[in-house]
Amino acid sequence: MTDRRLFKFCVAGLVRAVRRRADLSQRELAARAGVSRSTVNRVEAGGYAPSLAMLSRLLAVADVHLVAVDGQGHVVPPLRAWDNTKDGANRHFPAHLDTVLDPRDGEWWGDRFGLARPPETYHRDRRLRDAQRARSRWEVRGMQSDRASEPPIPIVRDGRLLRFG
């Protein structure tokens, strides 16, 4: 079974379950969600995969909400965006990079060239980012567990990872 068919099957059953929970006919669900009855029929029959926006509207009728979960079932919240996490052209910084607000000396690649430090930047070095994330996770969670081993401390100079201490 392809992922697309599995998705349609899950969505169809989910919409039917929502309709049952709300005790509504297809026509009533469609009216409350602002879609046509034929759309609800096609979704429930698996002949139409709705957009996320439409699926959210259909589910909201019964006060059901979409969430994303990881492999362990933990909810994955969306990244929030603040004005200071955008660059001068009003673009978001790349989501895979950790934003550094008010960078200190050496936290920005332009420091070694004597450039004016921006109010925000991010670490481009993947090994440094991964090491800092591991250290942060350990400091928040690992120190409370006897089994968690302390990750090495990254040694950084001029924004570059030199080695682990």
C-alpha positions, 0 to 999 in steps of 0.5 A: 500500500502506498503512502498516498493511499494510506493517507487517504484511508486514514483521512477518510476514516478520521472524517467519518469518526469526526462526523459520528462524534459530532452526530452530523450528516454529511450535509450538516458537516459540510455546511458547518465546515463551509464545504460542499456535501459532495466534497465530504462524500469524496473525502469519506470515500477515499476519492479525495485527499483534502488540503490540511486547511480543509481537513482542519476545518472538517475536524474543528466541527467536532472540536478535533485538532491536527497534531504532529507526533514523533515516533515516541508519540510526543507532540511536535509543536511548530516553530514560533517565529518572532520578528527578531528571527528574520533577517534584514530582508524579512526572511526567516532564518533557516529552520534547521539552524539554531538562532543566536540572538545578541551574539557574543564575540566569536559566535558570528562568522563575520567577527574574524573579519571585523564586520559589525555584529548583527542582532541575530545570527545562527551557527552554520557548523553542523558539528558545533550545532549538534554538540551544543544541542546535545549539551543543552539536552543533557543539561536540561534532562540528562543531569537528572538521570544516572544513566545519561553520560555527559556529552563532550564540551565543544571547544570553539574559537572565532565561531569555529569548532576546534575540538571537544574537551 
